[in-house]
């Protein structure tokens, strides 16, 4: 039963992710939680302060709902698709006197969320609700827009909410509900000024604290290279171009007038190679050279190159090509040279293979030059916008029972980013995942099932170098019974129905040579030896008797 409570909890938690306008009005009358609904009710969930830990019965019980009540939460649902007809009635008996209910979620047909109002003893007009209990704010961070309201509800403990500018001078606005209290209090504040806010519980700070971001932060200085016209507030991220034209770059002009130089090139011959601007699959390679260049070759790590164009190389009539392992080769068929100077050597088209690119293995052919010592200076590696590619893996099933719901964890050095397809999707299952825990849940509120048989249950999409392997498997049949399923070869869910074994010999009766025991004569459930020989020995058959002796009469 514990396995299905876990599965059912996950089912109800998904109701809050959808939002459609259908009304349910709740009232509390003594221990009765009454409802008036314009839509059929397929499931519900709410939090309480301990007053409803014995909740049961009502129309939910009559509809065959599974009602699970804990010290802080009540869940009601049906895996068979049963529902409570829209209308008026008593939803459940709370089992105690409740003055407030919070985090109320109701589900209608096809998992659609119903709008709920608690007209007596609870409910909230706030856009977000933060629970205050167990020395924590839950959630401890919110992203909201200006004009939205946050309500804090103290469920247990000696707490308060202090986001005052006396405590946090950098807060754009001040909010504070007063000294801490053990009461079951609530406090609401409407945030009208965009920015980042900090707050705390005074007696339990700094461990009990929270943050709220109102609007979108960004650079609001229109002279900055990363100016964000859509930002609601300045988050201190404004940047300027460096001497190489890189936004936020660190290159500076040294005392020799060389961008990114180290100050050692004054009066000395040198060749400097570095990265310039990098954007939209194009990167500039910069070169400062005090002597003519008749050819060059180098490698760019972390990229797949797809051609070169423009720059000082093209101006000098060079042919520039790219190849495997990021090689770049430039030369002139006519003997032309790139004269001394500074600027973009060439522009490279690329696809990122890593989050960083570096210039390596440089080879530079000099043109006309008086000779002497010279230095080759290679600039720093450059950061690239790179996302690792994802991989796919099929989760297979081989089951002798219809499957009404499942839950499992995906082990391995990887992160799940999507689950879809397969027989679960074809059956109309609601499939969800938690990318932080790699937990996958699939179920149907309308009673549909994955039919007994074998095939692909669903497909996992993940990032990382690990190999996915299922664990903590929970499998449910249409009657909400647990199936004793196993995981074979990491990705195959297997269930074999138990067989009859009347004689408990570990062999199913339909293939057992003898349902019972063989006697000494090899007969199934026989009586054993019964033939009496001439010498009174009892054997299985006459052929088993010894030969009777004969008397030779002379």
MOQUI-V672952 format. One record per pair of residues at least 6 apart in sequence whose ideal C-beta (glycine too) atoms are under 6 Angstrom apart, sorted by the first residue. I is the first residue (numbers start at 1). GAP is how many residues later the second one is. If there is no record, write none. Layout:
I_GAP + I_GAP
This chain:
3_471 + 3_479 + 4_476 + 5_63 + 7_398 + 7_400 + 7_467 + 8_69 + 10_431 + 11_66 + 11_432 + 12_31 + 12_33 + 12_63 + 12_65 + 14_418 + 15_90 + 15_92 + 15_98 + 16_89 + 18_94 + 18_95 + 19_94 + 20_92 + 21_94 + 22_17 + 22_86 + 22_92 + 23_15 + 23_92 + 24_11 + 24_13 + 24_82 + 24_90 + 24_92 + 25_11 + 25_92 + 25_94 + 26_9 + 26_92 + 27_7 + 27_92 + 27_93 + 28_70 + 28_92 + 28_93 + 31_62 + 31_63 + 32_58 + 33_58 + 33_59 + 33_61 + 34_56 + 35_56 + 36_52 + 37_49 + 38_48 + 39_47 + 39_69 + 39_75 + 40_43 + 40_45 + 40_46 + 40_69 + 41_43 + 42_41 + 42_65 + 42_66 + 42_403 + 43_34 + 43_64 + 44_32 + 44_62 + 45_30 + 45_60 + 46_28 + 46_55 + 46_58 + 47_25 + 47_26 + 47_55 + 47_56 + 48_50 + 48_53 + 49_106 + 49_135 + 50_21 + 51_45 + 51_47 + 52_22 + 52_42 + 52_46 + 53_16 + 53_18 + 54_41 + 55_14 + 55_19 + 55_37 + 55_39 + 55_40 + 56_11 + 56_37 + 57_36 + 58_32 + 58_33 + 58_34 + 58_35 + 59_25 + 59_30 + 60_7 + 60_16 + 60_31 + 60_32 + 63_19 + 63_21 + 64_14 + 64_18 + 65_11 + 65_13 + 67_9 + 68_7 + 79_325 + 79_401 + 80_367 + 81_365 + 81_366 + 99_22 + 100_21 + 100_22 + 101_17 + 101_21 + 102_51 + 104_12 + 106_8 + 106_10 + 108_6 + 111_319 + 111_334 + 117_6 + 124_27 + 126_23 + 126_25 + 126_62 + 127_21 + 127_22 + 128_14 + 128_22 + 129_22 + 130_7 + 130_22 + 131_7 + 131_22 + 131_24 + 132_20 + 132_22 + 132_27 + 133_22 + 133_23 + 133_24 + 135_69 + 135_73 + 137_73 + 140_70 + 141_70 + 142_70 + 143_70 + 144_70 + 146_46 + 146_48 + 146_68 + 146_69 + 149_39 + 149_41 + 150_39 + 151_35 + 151_37 + 152_9 + 152_35 + 153_33 + 154_31 + 158_22 + 158_24 + 159_21 + 159_42 + 160_17 + 160_20 + 160_41 + 160_42 + 161_16 + 161_26 + 161_38 + 162_14 + 162_38 + 162_40 + 163_8 + 163_12 + 163_34 + 163_36 + 164_10 + 164_12 + 165_6 + 165_9 + 168_30 + 171_26 + 172_21 + 172_23 + 173_20 + 175_14 + 177_10 + 180_22 + 180_23 + 191_23 + 194_20 + 194_21 + 194_38 + 194_39 + 195_19 + 195_38 + 196_17 + 197_15 + 198_13 + 199_11 + 200_9 + 201_7 + 215_17 + 215_18 + 216_15 + 216_16 + 217_16 + 217_18 + 218_10 + 218_13 + 219_7 + 219_8 + 219_9 + 219_18 + 219_19 + 220_11 + 220_14 + 221_17 + 224_14 + 224_15 + 225_14 + 225_15 + 225_16 + 225_22 + 226_13 + 226_21 + 239_8 + 239_9 + 241_6 + 242_7 + 242_9 + 243_8 + 243_10 + 243_16 + 244_7 + 244_15 + 244_32 + 245_31 + 245_32 + 251_8 + 251_9 + 253_6 + 254_7 + 254_9 + 255_8 + 256_9 + 256_10 + 258_7 + 258_30 + 260_14 + 260_119 + 269_21 + 269_22 + 269_105 + 270_20 + 270_104 + 270_105 + 271_18 + 271_93 + 271_105 + 272_16 + 272_105 + 273_14 + 273_86 + 273_105 + 274_12 + 274_105 + 275_107 + 276_8 + 276_10 + 277_7 + 278_104 + 281_68 + 282_65 + 282_67 + 283_65 + 283_67 + 284_60 + 284_63 + 285_60 + 285_61 + 287_58 + 288_54 + 289_51 + 290_50 + 291_49 + 291_75 + 291_78 + 292_45 + 292_47 + 292_75 + 292_76 + 293_45 + 294_43 + 294_71 + 294_73 + 295_36 + 295_70 + 296_34 + 296_68 + 297_32 + 297_66 + 298_30 + 298_61 + 298_63 + 298_64 + 299_27 + 299_28 + 299_61 + 299_62 + 300_26 + 300_57 + 301_25 + 301_57 + 301_59 + 302_51 + 302_52 + 302_54 + 302_55 + 303_23 + 303_47 + 303_50 + 303_54 + 304_47 + 304_49 + 305_17 + 305_21 + 305_43 + 305_45 + 306_43 + 307_15 + 307_42 + 308_12 + 308_14 + 308_38 + 308_40 + 309_38 + 310_37 + 311_33 + 311_34 + 311_35 + 311_36 + 312_26 + 312_31 + 312_33 + 313_7 + 313_17 + 313_32 + 313_33 + 316_20 + 316_22 + 317_15 + 317_19 + 318_12 + 318_14 + 320_10 + 320_26 + 321_8 + 322_6 + 337_30 + 352_32 + 352_34 + 354_32 + 355_29 + 355_31 + 356_25 + 357_25 + 357_27 + 358_23 + 359_19 + 388_75 + 390_27 + 390_71 + 390_73 + 391_71 + 392_67 + 392_69 + 393_67 + 393_75 + 394_62 + 394_65 + 395_62 + 395_63 + 395_96 + 396_60 + 396_96 + 397_60 + 397_96 + 398_56 + 398_96 + 399_53 + 399_96 + 400_52 + 400_96 + 400_97 + 401_51 + 401_76 + 401_82 + 401_94 + 402_47 + 402_49 + 402_50 + 402_76 + 403_46 + 403_47 + 404_45 + 404_72 + 404_73 + 404_74 + 405_38 + 405_71 + 406_36 + 406_69 + 407_34 + 407_67 + 408_32 + 408_62 + 408_65 + 409_29 + 409_30 + 409_62 + 409_63 + 410_6 + 410_28 + 410_58 + 411_58 + 411_60 + 412_54 + 412_55 + 412_56 + 412_57 + 413_51 + 413_53 + 414_48 + 414_50 + 414_52 + 415_20 + 415_48 + 415_49 + 416_17 + 416_19 + 416_22 + 416_46 + 417_44 + 417_46 + 418_43 + 419_12 + 419_14 + 419_21 + 419_39 + 419_41 + 420_39 + 421_37 + 421_38 + 422_34 + 422_35 + 422_36 + 422_37 + 423_27 + 423_32 + 423_34 + 424_7 + 424_18 + 424_26 + 424_33 + 424_34 + 427_21 + 427_23 + 428_16 + 428_20 + 429_13 + 429_15 + 431_11 + 432_9 + 433_7 + 449_29 + 460_8 + 469_21 + 470_17 + 473_12 + 473_14 + 475_8 + 475_10 + 477_6 + 483_12 + 485_8 + 485_10 + 486_8 + 488_6 + 499_9 + 500_9 + 502_7 + 502_13 + 503_12 + 503_13 + 509_6 + 514_10 + 516_8 + 516_9 + 518_6 + 519_7 + 519_9 + 520_8 + 521_19 + 529_9 + 529_10 + 529_11 + 531_8 + 531_10 + 531_11 + 532_6 + 533_6 + 533_12 + 534_14 + 539_6
